[in-house]
Amino acid sequence: MTRPQDDVHGEPISPALLFDDDGRMDVIHDLSVTSELLDTASEVHEAFDGLGRPMQATGPTGKVTFRLASCGPEEAKIRARVQYYYSTYASRHPTRVPPQEADLSAFVLAVANDEVLE
């Protein structure tokens, strides 16, 4: 039986963490509204779904969606990107330390739900 996290042809799982080329992070809590939040696919430098799998933004202007770029999660990379974001941009966060959940999907969800003001 194929697990969702092993299927590169499956659908990405919400929430999604998006990073620009400067390391700033944005969250899309519900991937079904991606085209309402992003104008072009080029706005996204790097993205990960709720299971930590890398995604690629695709589609014409105004109709941006995500597809899985790999079937496996990239745990070390996503944790490093989040750590960089918190240490560099989260100046008004009380601790500047990201959530510490050991399980990757719980970590992504906790980051998505952590209110960070830059």
C-alpha positions as CSV (number, residue, x, y, z in Angstrom):
1,M,0.0,0.0,0.0
2,T,1.3,3.4,-0.9
3,R,1.4,6.0,1.8
4,P,0.6,9.6,1.0
5,Q,4.1,10.8,1.9
6,D,5.6,8.3,-0.6
7,D,3.5,9.3,-3.6
8,V,5.1,12.0,-5.7
9,H,2.1,12.0,-8.0
10,G,-0.2,12.6,-5.1
11,E,-1.5,15.9,-3.9
12,P,0.5,18.2,-1.6
13,I,-0.9,18.3,2.0
14,S,-1.8,21.6,3.7
15,P,-0.4,23.7,5.4
16,A,2.5,24.8,3.2
17,L,5.6,26.7,4.2
18,L,7.0,29.0,1.4
19,F,10.4,30.6,1.4
20,D,11.6,33.4,-0.8
21,D,15.2,33.7,-2.0
22,D,16.1,35.9,1.1
23,G,14.8,33.3,3.5
24,R,11.5,35.0,4.4
25,M,8.7,32.6,5.1
26,D,5.0,32.7,4.3
27,V,2.4,30.2,5.2
28,I,-0.5,28.9,3.1
29,H,-2.9,27.2,5.6
30,D,-5.2,25.8,2.8
31,L,-3.5,25.0,-0.5
32,S,-6.9,25.1,-2.3
33,V,-6.7,29.0,-2.2
34,T,-3.1,29.2,-3.6
35,S,-4.2,30.9,-6.8
36,E,-5.9,33.6,-4.7
37,L,-2.7,34.2,-2.7
38,L,0.0,34.0,-5.4
39,D,0.0,35.8,-8.7
40,T,2.9,34.0,-10.3
41,A,4.9,30.8,-9.6
42,S,8.1,32.7,-9.7
43,E,7.2,34.3,-6.3
44,V,8.1,31.1,-4.6
45,H,11.8,30.1,-4.2
46,E,11.2,27.0,-2.1
47,A,8.1,25.4,-0.7
48,F,7.2,22.4,1.5
49,D,3.9,20.7,2.2
50,G,2.5,19.6,5.5
51,L,4.5,16.4,5.4
52,G,7.8,18.3,4.7
53,R,7.9,17.3,1.0
54,P,9.3,19.8,-1.4
55,M,6.9,21.4,-3.8
56,Q,7.2,23.3,-7.0
57,A,4.9,26.2,-7.8
58,T,3.5,25.9,-11.3
59,G,0.8,27.4,-13.6
60,P,0.1,30.6,-15.5
61,T,-0.4,34.0,-13.8
62,G,-3.4,34.0,-11.6
63,K,-3.7,30.2,-11.6
64,V,-0.8,29.1,-9.5
65,T,-0.9,25.6,-7.9
66,F,1.7,23.4,-6.3
67,R,2.9,19.9,-7.3
68,L,5.1,17.6,-5.3
69,A,8.8,17.9,-6.5
70,S,9.8,14.7,-4.5
71,C,8.0,11.9,-2.8
72,G,10.3,12.1,0.3
73,P,10.3,14.7,3.0
74,E,13.4,16.9,3.3
75,E,13.4,17.2,7.1
76,A,16.9,18.7,7.5
77,K,16.4,21.3,4.9
78,I,13.0,22.5,6.1
79,R,14.1,22.6,9.7
80,A,17.2,24.7,8.6
81,R,15.1,27.1,6.6
82,V,12.7,27.6,9.5
83,Q,15.6,28.1,11.9
84,Y,17.1,30.7,9.6
85,Y,13.8,32.5,9.3
86,Y,13.2,32.7,13.1
87,S,16.8,33.8,13.8
88,T,16.9,36.4,11.0
89,Y,13.4,37.8,10.6
90,A,11.3,37.0,13.7
91,S,12.6,39.9,15.7
92,R,9.3,40.4,17.5
93,H,8.8,36.8,18.3
94,P,9.1,36.3,22.1
95,T,11.9,33.6,21.9
96,R,13.0,33.7,18.2
97,V,13.1,29.9,18.6
98,P,10.9,27.8,16.3
99,P,8.6,25.0,17.5
100,Q,10.6,22.0,18.6
101,E,8.2,19.1,17.7
102,A,10.2,16.0,16.8
103,D,7.6,14.6,14.3
104,L,8.0,16.5,11.0
105,S,4.3,16.9,10.2
106,A,3.7,18.2,13.7
107,F,6.6,20.6,13.3
108,V,5.3,22.0,10.1
109,L,1.8,22.4,11.6
110,A,3.2,24.1,14.7
111,V,5.3,26.5,12.6
112,A,2.3,27.3,10.4
113,N,0.2,28.1,13.5
114,D,2.9,30.1,15.3
115,E,2.2,33.8,15.1
116,V,5.4,35.5,14.0
117,L,5.5,39.3,13.5
118,E,8.5,40.6,11.7
